[in-house]
Amino acid sequence: MNPVTAPWVRTRLRAAPGAAVALAVLVALTACLAAAFPRALDRYTDAGLRQAVQHAPVDESSILVTAGPDLDGGVAHTEESVRPGHLTELYESALDTVGRPLVVDAKRSSYGVRTTETLPSPETWLPRPDGLPAQMLLAAPNALADHTRLRSGRLPEVPGKEATVSTTEVQAAVTEETARTLHIEVGSVIHLPGRQDLTVHVTGIVAPEDPDSPYWSVDSLLRTPSLRRTPGPMGASNPTYWVGGLLLAPEAAPALLSVAPTVRYWNLTPDPDALHSRDLGPLASAVASLESGPGLEELHARISPLTDVTTGLDAAFTTYGELRGDIGPLIVVAASGAGTVAAVVLLMAGGLATDRRRAELALLRARGASVRGLAGRLLAETAVVAVPAGALGYGVALLALPGARPLPALWAAVAVTAVACLALPLRAAAAHRAVRVHDGRRDAASARASRRRTVAELTVVVLALGAVETLRRRGATNGAGDLVALAPVLVGVIAALVLVRLYPLPLRGLARPARRLRGAVGPLALARAGRSSASAVLPLLALLTAFTVAAFGGSVLSGVADARDRAALISVGADGRVEAETALPAGLPGRLGKAPGVREVTEVGLDYRARTNDGRQSLPLAAVDPGEYAALAGRTDLGAFPAGELRRPGGAEGGSEDAVLPALASPTVAERFGGDTFQLRLADGSVATLRIVLVRDRTPAVYGDEFLVVDRAGLAPGAVRPNVLLLTGGDLDAGALHRAADDAGTVQLRSEKRGTYVDSPLQSGAEHIYTAAVAAGAGYAALALLLSLASTAPERAALLARLRTMGLTRAQGRRLLVLESLPQALPAALGGVLTGWAAVRLLSPGIDLTTIAVSATTSPAGRAELSADPWSLAVPAVAVLVLAVGVAALQAWWSGRRAAVAELRAGDAR
């Protein structure tokens, strides 16, 4: 056979331009989605790491290097060690010590000299709340002009451009907040007695460019003064005093040496744009090297043997690593599911193309074409279309998701393109290994599986069972391996293989009874379904895999939403909560009840200071109206109880110490007091005698493991006045509630509390990936069904044309095609529902959604478990049935509009 030449490829593309365009669209879309996944994952994980660092306390998100002045070479050498030029050289040395991939942002870093102790000032015009003198911290930071805006006066300078240890007068600037709080003005003079008295002239007032930047985190006193309290006994009213900061010129640093103990500092801030989640391990190693490794030894050699390094980056990296480790495997599960469905569709497209061209390829083999030459021709024909389409999809992914690594996305797009290119030639080579003139019938009801296929199916079943069992035992986040990530997919594959095996059985069983039916439509539809090509069962694999992915992904999203709702409800106690330390105004419940969305307002008197008689134990005591509170507990499912069991006894008068009130308690409190009576002394001094009659794990009024709930009518009048209002309703208006409360108490909404649980881009990214995976799986499943129907559309059109010449009506034609589509669509839909439900039930013990739901390993609602979502099971199944029936009806309608002559051409093999 001649080598592959351009005329062959061009001829084939011209002969079937529609198929070429469809393949190009499929490859471009799949390559774009495949390339977008690693780039989206990079963006989400990198954003999560940067947020974890940025949300850490400002003084912990940087690396602080400190060292005392160099005292080994005399006074001149010590002065030189704190001058700006020498500090700059040491700063550059410190930058060289930081190992990659940790990169320092020079614009946000700082260095300088500051005192380690505050100095009291005798100035009487400085505020003295309790008669104690205000104290000052002195600092000489670098680049003060670059990080401040001058409000009044000028920046400090050093007369003569150089200060020494004997300098007794310096200039300084203060921030606006310091000036306002301590009554400092331009021209103010502050005397600071120390080892050598120092006079500070205030020459300017400045405003920080970025008050929250690490430049001001070396000591917050440089930006904001602090009111401190002198040490003393706990609970005593110890006197307070103000502490502020004075900003000197860098050249004035030697003057601090003779005033108070000083320290040189270099505050190194990481560049957030250089933080990448893929470098988490090397980043942690770089920080550890600076704290107690080779980096610290190098700093000792370059700066001082007593150099110290402190940072909170290691804790931020550890916390983020734990979050990523918990969420990462769940993301892999979603990606593997959607990727499997896409791969099945690509393979199915190649298989359907092989079936459509079976006669052509058999003729080429009969005329002497070799298997290798035939595969080469098909590969060239497919590559001309698939390679540009894959490149286009890759380019779209790069443009749509900038700022991520290009190489993983490139490999994903190349993999998609390779599968698309090889599906047709490999399938054709396997189908035409031997030269055949006639293949015989290929009925689905009579096709028998080969031994190789049986062995392959058994291997897949064993792998799937092992993956499911491993996932159930070890969980998805305990290093169970990549095979576990494929467990939901393998469950769908098993179901598809079982359905393929069972598919012929009902066709054989229904063939004989169908012959007795009146009319030809039913028997003919069943015979057509039984004589369909054996490759028509391939869409079942895509459909069931997509069903499993949709059910699993939808259940994950539903479980996350339910876990957040439940955690928010437990934390707030209702849809809304208004709470104050003291009693709320009497008219507040009425005003809140009129707010938009509020249906019920439940009053609770909450005493957090109720104590046992010996005074050793305090317990939160909720005084409620049993009827209203029981209704609330039932609506929220937070410790529902019968109201009658909590009502005070008939003869018990309010406030009587002899009357024993029934109480509802938490398990911890019930275990402590048992069934005996006990007394509690309330905050107002009254005493209540209680006996625990009900035990519940939770209650709406109190969030915690210890609580007591009693009938308010059994307590002394006014003993526990309502200070908590629990609101029930939908779409509560936060603004209206705040206006109605009028600052009488703090307002909490369940919806706002729920939003606080989405704390990291890694969480939101995982949810978006799951949503995209479910959507992509559903789309590819629909595409698989459409490909299957489209491959047999010409044959069905010719059949309808022939039958119309025999008297078949249009209504009968529609019914024939619809009934013919049901034997495949209906088992796929029912099997998909069953498979999705089974997959969720089998894998739920190994899936913990707590971390992705609340960004923590523990939740107020406990472990967030995976449970089947009915909508995720039902919607795909109904969609498949509707799509199959709709396409069949549409084709019957369209064929009925065309003349039969157009479909019945002499010599047509259809």
MARKOLTI-142296 format. One record per residue (C-alpha): residue in one letter; x, y, z. Coordinates in steps of 0.05 Angstrom, whole numbers, plus 32768, in hexadecimal, padded with zeros to 4 digits. Example, Ala and Ser with C-alpha at 12.3 -4.5 7.8 and 13.67 -1.06 7.14 Angstrom:
# MARKOLTI-142296
A80F67FA6809CS81117FEB808F
This chain:
# MARKOLTI-142296
M800080008000N801A80467FF0P802E80758029V7FFA80A58044T7FF380DF8014A7FD081228018P7F9B81127FE2W7F7E80DB800DV7F7781088049R7F5B81418021T7F2A81137FFDR7F1080F6803EL7F07813A805ER7EE181538021A7EB681158021A7EA0811D8069P7EA98166807FG7E72816280B4A7E94812880D8A7ED7814D80D6V7EB9818C80F3A7E958165812AL7ED68142813CA7EFB8184813EV7EC781A3816CL7EC88166819AV7F148165819EA7F1981B181A8L7EE581B181DFT7F0381758203A7F4A818F81FDC7F3481D28218L7F1381B28254A7F4D81838260A7F8081BC825DA7F5481E98288F7F5181B882C2P7F9B81BB82D7R7F9D820682CBA7F5E821182F5L7F7A81E4832BD7FBB820B832BR7F96824C8332Y7F698234836BT7FA282138392D7FD1824E8389A7F9A827F839EG7F8D825483DBL7FD6825483EFR7FDC829F83E6Q7F9E82AC840EA7FB7827E8446V7FF682A8844AQ7FD382EB8443H7F9E82DA8477A7FD282C784AAP7FE182FD84DDV800C833384BDD8046832784EDE804482DC84DBS804082E1848FS808782FB8489I80CC82E4849EL80E9831084D5V8134830F84DCT814F8332851AA8194833D8535G81B2836C8569P81E583A18556D822C8389854AL82518397858CD82938375857DG82BA83AD855AG82B483EC8584V828384268584A8290843A853BH828683F38523T824583ED854BE822C842F852EE823E841684E8S821783D584F3V81D583FC84F9R81E0842F84C2P81B384298484G81EB84158454H820183DA847DL81B983C4848AT81AC83C6843FE81E783988433L81CF83678467Y8189836B844AE81A383568406S81CA831E8427A818A83068449L816683078406D819C82DB83E9T819482AA8423V814A829E8415G8146825F83EBR811A825383AFP80E0824D83A3L80D5827E83DCV80DB82C483BDV80DD830483E6D80B6834183D0A80E8837983D7K80B383AF83D2R808C8394840DS80C883828438S80EA83B08469Y812683B68497G814083E784CBV815083F08515R812083F68550T812283F5859BT810C83B685BEE80F083DC85FAT80C1841785FFL80D884578621P80AB84808650S80A484C98640P809C84FE8677E8073852B8649T8033853C866FW800E8550862FL800F85088618P7FCE84E4862ER7FD284C08671P7F918499867DD7FA5848186C3G7FDE84B286D1L8015848686B3P804384A7867FA803D84938636Q80758469861AM8096846985D5L80B5843685A7L80EC84518579A80F984358534A8123844984F8P8104842384BCN811E84288475A80F88448843CL80C7846C8468A80B5849C842FD80A284628401H806F84468433T804E8485844DR802984C38436L803D85048457R800285268478S802485608498G806B857884A6R80A685528487L80C88510848FP80FE850A84C5E8147851884B3V818A851584D6P81B0855784DCG81F5854C84BFK81DB850C849CE81FA84E084D2A81E884CF851AT821384AE8550V8209848E8593S821384D285B3T81DA84F3858CT81A6850D85BDE8174852E858DV8151850C8553Q811685198525A80DB84EA851DA809884E284FBV805884C38515T801C84A484F3E7FD984C784F1E7FBB84978523T7FF484A08553A7FF084EC854DR7FA584EC8558T7FA584BD8594L7FE284D985B8H7FD4852385A6I8016852A8580E801F8563854FV80558579851FG8088859D854AS807A85758589V80B7856385B3I80B9852185D9H80EF8514860CL810284CC8619P812E84BD8654G8159847E864CR81A084688654Q81AB84AA862FD817484DD862CL815884E885E6T812F852285CCV810185148591H80E7854C8565V80A88538853ET80B0855484F7G8077853384D2I8037850B84D4V803084D384A1A7FFB84A2848AP800F845A8479E8006844A842FD7FEE84048442P7FE283FD848DD7FD983B28487S801A83A68461P8054837F8480Y807C83C08483W805383D484C0S8050838F84DEV8095838F84FFD807283B1853AS802B83CA8536L803D84038565L80608426852BR801B842E850AT7FE8842D8543P7FF1843F858CS7FDC840D85C1L7FBB84168605R7FDD83E58633R7FCF83CF8679T800383C686AFP800C837F86C9G7FE4836D8707P7FB4833B8726M7F7F831D86FAG7F3E834586FCA7F5E8381871DS7F5683C686FEN7F9F83D086EBP7FB3841586D1T7FBC84208686Y7FED8449865DW7FF8845A8613V8030843F85E8G8040845E85A4G8075845C856EL80A684908553L80C28488850DL810A84A18506A813484AB84C8P815F846D84B7E819F849784C1A818A84A48509A818F845B851EP81D284638543A81B184938573L8185845B858DL81C1843285A4S81CC845C85E2V8182846485F4A8165841D85FAP817483D685E3T816D83D38597V8167839E8562R8173839C8517Y813A837C84EFW812E836584A8N80E583558499L80E48329845BT809F8323843BP809282EB8408D807B82FF83C3P803382E583BED803882DD8372A807282AC837CL804B827F83ABH803382418386S8010820583A5R803B81D5837DD807881F183A3L805A81E683E8G808E81B383FDP80CB81DD83E6L80AC821C8404A80A681FA8448S80ED81E18441A810682278431V80E48244846FA80FE820B849BS814482188481L814082618498E8123824F84DCS8152821784F0G817B81FF84B6P81B182128484G819082558477L8194826984C0E81DE825484C2E81EB82808486L81C882BB84A8H81F382AF84E6A823182B384BBR821C82F28494I81F7831B84C9S820583048510P820C82C28537L81D082D98560T81A282E48524D815B82CB8531V812582B984FDT80DB82B7850DT80A082AB84DEG805B828D84DBL806082778493D806E822F84A7A802B822C84CCA8007824B8491F802782188461T801481DF848FT7FCC81F58496Y7FC581FD844BG7FE781BA843EE7FB48197846AL7F7A81BA8446R7F9681A88402G7FA381608418D7F5A8159842CI7F3B817A83EFG7F6C816283B9P7F55811A83B4L7F0D813083ADI7F21815C8372V7F4681228352V7F0780F88358A7EDF812D8331A7F15813682FCS7F1E80EC82F1G7ED380E282E9A7ECA811982B6G7F0A81058292T7EF380BD828CV7EB180D0826DA7ED480FE823BA7F0580C78229V7ECC8095821FV7EA980C681F0L7EE980D081C7L7EF2808581C1M7EA9807D81B0A7EAF80B18179G7EE88089815BG7EC180488162L7E8380648142A7EAC80808108T7ECA803A80FFD7E85801A80FDR7E6C804E80CCR7EA68041809CR7EA87FF680A7A7E977FE5805FE7ECA80178044L7F027FFD8070A7EF17FB48061L7EF47FC38017L7F397FE4801FR7F527FA78044A7F357F79800FR7F5A7FA17FD9G7F9D7F977FFCA7FA47FCF802ES7FCF7FBB8069V7FB87FC680B1R7FF37FF580BDG7FE6801D807DL7F9C8021808DA7FA9803980D3G7FDB806C80B9R7FA980898088L7F74808E80BFL7FA680AD80EFA7FBA80E280BDE7F7280F080ACT7F6080F980F6A7F9F811F8109V7F93815580D5V7F52816680F9A7F6381548142V7FA78175814AP7F9281BC8137A7F5281B38160G7F7A819D819CA7FAA81D88194L7F6E82078190G7F5081EA81D0Y7F9381F181F4G7F99823981DEV7F53824A81F6A7F63822B823AL7FA28255823FL7F7D8295822FA7F418285825CL7F6C82728299P7FAC829B829BG7FDF829882D2A7FEA824D82D7R801D821A82BEP8018820C8274L803981C78274P8004819D8299A7FCE81BC826EL7FF781AC8230W7FFE81648243A7FB3815F8250A7FA3817C820CV7FD7814E81EBA7FB78112820DV7F72812581F3T7F8D813081ADA7FB280EE81AEV7F7480C881C3A7F4B80E9818DC7F8080DA8158L7F8A8091816CA7F43807C817AL7F2E80738131P7F6E80518116L7F7680228151R7F2E800D8150A7F3080038105A7F707FDB810AA7F527FAE813FA7F117FA48118H7F337F9680D5R7F6E7F6B80E9A7F527F3480BCV7F387F408076R7EED7F358075V7EB97F3D803EH7E7C7F36806BD7E7A7F4080B7G7E387F1E80C2R7E047F3680F4R7E1C7F5E812FD7DDD7F5D8158A7DE37F7481A0A7DB67F3B81B5S7DE27F068195A7E287F22819ER7E537EF881CCA7E8C7F1481F4S7ED27EF881E7R7EFE7EDA821DR7F2C7F16821AR7EF37F458226T7EDC7F1A8261V7F217F1B8280A7F267F678276E7EE27F728295L7EF47F4682D1T7F357F6D82DAV7F0F7FAF82DBV7EDE7F93830DV7F167F7C833CL7F387FC08338A7EF77FE48345L7EE67FBA8381G7F2C7FC4839EA7F28800F8394V7EE3801483B4E7EF97FEA83F0T7F39801283F9L7F12805383F6R7EE0803A842AR7F1880248459R7F4B805B8452G7F2380968438A7F3280C483FET7F6380F08424N7F9280BD8444G7FC080AE8409A7F95807783ECG7FB3808283A6D7F9C80948361L7F7480558358V7F45806C8390A7F3980AD836AL7F1D80828332A7EEF805B8360P7EAE8080834BV7EC180788303L7ED0802E830CV7E8D8023832CG7E6C804182EFV7E98801682C1I7E837FD782E7A7E3A7FEA82E0A7E447FF78296L7E657FB4828CV7E2D7F9182B2L7DF87FB5828AV7E1A7FA38249R7E1A7F5A825EL7DD17F5C8273Y7DB97F878239P7DAB7F4C8209L7D847F24823CP7D447F4F823EL7D467F5581F2R7D467F0A81EBG7D107F03821FL7CE27F3681FFA7CEC7F2181B7R7CBB7EE581B9P7C817F0781E0A7C877F4481B4R7C737F1B8177R7C2D7F128194L7C217F5D8199R7BF07F7D8169G7C107FAC8139A7C567FAE811CV7C747FE98142G7C847FC68184P7CA37F868168L7CC87FAD8133A7CE67FDE8166L7CFC7FA48192A7D1A7F7F8157R7D3F7FBF8141A7D5B7FC98187G7D727F808188R7D947F868145S7DB87FC78153S7E037FC7814CA7E287FA98187S7E517FEA818BA7E10800F819BV7E187FF881E3L7E58802181E9P7E30806181FCL7E19803B823AL7E60803F8254A7E61808B824CL7E1B80938267L7E24806982A6T7E68808782B5A7E4A80CD82ADF7E1080BA82D9T7E4080A3830FV7E6A80E2830AA7E2C810E830BA7E0F80E98347F7E5180EB836DG7E618133835CG7E1A814B8368S7E19812783ABV7E5B814783BEL7E40818D83AES7DFF817E83D2G7E238161840EV7E50819F8413A7E1581CE8410D7DEE81A68444A7E2B81A38472R7E3381EF846FD7DE981FA847AR7DE981CC84B6A7E2881E984D4A7E0D823084CCL7DCA821B84EBI7DEC81FC8527S7E1982388532V7DE0826B852DG7DA782418548A7D7382598516D7D6F828184D5G7D8282BF84FDR7D9882D18542V7D998312856AE7DC0830E85ABA7DD6833F85E1E7DFA83398623T7DC0835A8648A7D758357863FL7D5B836C85FBP7D2683A385F5A7CDE838B85FFG7CC783A585BBL7D0083868593P7CDE83438584G7CA383688565R7CD083938539L7CF883578522G7CB983308513K7CA5836584E1A7CE8836284BCP7CE583448476G7CEA82F88475V7CE182EE84C0R7CA982BC84D2E7CB782AB851BV7CDD82CB8554T7CF0829E858FE7D0682C085D0V7D3D82A085FBG7D5B82B8863CL7DA3829F863CD7DCC82A0867CY7E15828E8670R7E27829986BAA7DF8826786DBR7E218240870ET7E198205873BN7E1282138785D7E5C82068793G7E6E8239875DR7E9F820B873AQ7E7881FE86FBS7E55822E86CCL7E2182188699P7DFC823D8662L7DB2823E8677A7D7C824E8643A7D398264865EV7D03825A8629D7CBA8252861BP7CB482068611G7C80820A85DAE7CA3823D85ADY7CE8822085BAA7CD281D885ACA7CB481EF856AL7CF682108558A7D1F81D3856BG7CF181A88540R7CF681D68504T7D4281DA8507D7D4C8191851BL7D7881A88555G7D64817C858FA7D1981788584F7CF1816785C3P7CA9816585DBA7C9781A885FAG7C6D81898632E7CA881678652L7CCC81A9865DR7C9281D1867BR7C9681E186C5P7C6C81B586F4G7C2681CE8703G7C3581E3874AA7C798202873DE7C78824D8747G7CAC82778723G7CEA8282874DS7CDA824E8782E7D1982288797D7CEF81EC87ACA7CD081E38768V7CF781B2873CL7CF881C886F4P7D02819586BBA7D3E81A58691L7D5A8192864DA7DA58186864ES7DDE81738622P7DFD812D862AT7E39814B864EV7E0E816F8682A7DDF81348689E7E1A81068698R7E33813686CCF7DF2813E86F3G7DCD80FE86E2G7D8380FB86F6D7D8B811D873AT7D738162874AF7DA6819A874DQ7DA681E48757L7DC1821D872CR7DCE82638743L7DBC8294870BA7DDE82D586FAD7DAB82FE8721G7DB782D58760S7D7782AB875EV7D7A82608764A7D58822C8737T7D5081E28748L7D5381B6870BR7D4D816D86F6I7D64815686B1V7D2B8133868DL7D41813B8644V7D8581328623R7D95814D85DED7DD7815685B9R7DC6819B85A0T7D9681D485AEP7D8982148585A7D98824685BCV7DDE822E85D0Y7E18821885A4G7E4481E985CCD7E4881A885F2E7E2C81C38633F7DE781E2863CL7DA781E08664V7D6181F5864CV7D288203867DD7CE28221867CR7CE8826C8687A7CA7826D86AEG7CC7824286E5L7CFD827586F5A7CF882B3871FP7CD782EE86FAG7D0E831386D4A7D4382E186E7V7D5882D2869FR7D3A83078672P7D3B82FA8627N7D7E830E8609V7D7C82E085CCL7D4982E18593L7D4982A78562L7D2B82B9851ET7D09828984EEG7CFD829C84A6G7D16829B845FD7D4082D0843BL7D4C82FA8479D7D608341846AA7DA083508491G7D98839B8489A7D50839B84A1L7D63837084DEH7D9D839F84F0R7D6F83DB84EBA7D3A83B98515A7D6D83A3854AD7D8883EB854DD7DC983D4856DA7DA483B385A6G7DC983728598T7DF5834E8566V7DD283328529Q7DE782F0850BL7DC982D084CDR7DCE828884B9S7DDC829C8471E7E1682C98485K7E33829484B2R7E2F82628479G7E598290844ET7E9182918481Y7E9E82478475V7EB78253842FD7EFB826D8446S7F2B8257840FP7F2E825A83C3L7F40821183C8Q7EFA820283E2S7ED5822C83AFG7F0382108379A7EF381C9838CE7EA981D88388H7EB181F98343I7ED981BE832AY7EA3818E8342T7E6E81B78321A7E9581B982E0A7EA2816E82E5V7E58815F82EDA7E46818E82B3A7E7C81728286G7E69812A8296A7E2081398287G7E33815B8246Y7E5F8122822EA7E2980F08241A7DF781158216L7E2A811981DFA7E3680CE81E3L7DEC80C281DCL7DE780F281A1L7E2280D1817FS7E02808D8186L7DC080A6816AA7DE280CD8133S7E0A8090811CT7DCA806A810DA7DA080A580F5P7DA9809780AAE7D95804E80B4R7D56806280DBA7D44809680A7A7D488062806FL7D1F80328099L7CE8806580A3A7CE780758059R7CDF802B8047L7CA98021807BR7C83805E8063T7C7F803F801EM7C5F80038041G7C2A802E8063L7C4B804280A5T7C2E808380BFR7C5680BD80DBA7C3B80B08121Q7C4F8067811CG7C94807C8103R7C9E80AA8140R7C878073816EL7CB68041814DL7CF4806C8156V7CE2807E819EL7CD6803681B1E7D178022818ES7D3E805481B8L7D21803F81FBP7D447FFA8201Q7D86801F8206A7D7280608228L7D458041825EP7D79800F8279A7DAD80458277A7D818075829FL7D6C804182D3G7DB1802382D7G7DCE806982DFV7DA18079831AL7DB28037833BT7DFC803E832DG7E0180858347W7DDC80728386A7E0880358391A7E48805C8384V7E36809083B8R7E21805C83EBL7E60803383E0L7E91806C83E2S7E7180998418P7E9680798453G7ED8808E8434I7EC480D58421D7EC7810D8455L7EAC814F843BT7EBA8176847CT7EF8819A8463I7EDC81AF8420A7E9C81C68443V7EB781EF847DS7F0281F4846FA7F1281D084B0T7F1A818884C7T7EDF819084F7S7E9A81AE84EEP7E6481C4851FA7E37819184FCG7E6A81598502R7E85813084C8A7E6981448485E7E5681038464L7E4880F4841BS7DFF80E1840DA7DD980D683CCD7DB9811483AFP7D758102838FW7D7A813A835CS7DBF81248345L7DA380DE8339A7D6180F08319V7D72812A82ECP7DA6810782C0A7D7A80CA82B8V7D3E80F382A3A7D69811C8275V7D8280DE8251L7D3C80C48246V7D238107822EL7D5F811081FFA7D5980CA81E1V7D0E80CF81D7G7D13811681BEV7D488107818AA7D2180CA8171A7CE180F3816BL7D05812C8149Q7D2580FD8116A7CE180DC8108W7CC2812180FDW7CFA813880D0S7CFA80F880A7G7CAF80FE809ER7CB98142807DR7CE981268049A7CD580FE800CA7CE180B3800EV7D0680B77FCBA7D3E80E07FECE7D4A80A8801EL7D44806C7FEFR7D7B806F7FBBA7D8F80337F91G7DCD80107FACD7DCA80337FF0A7DE380038025R7DBA8023805D
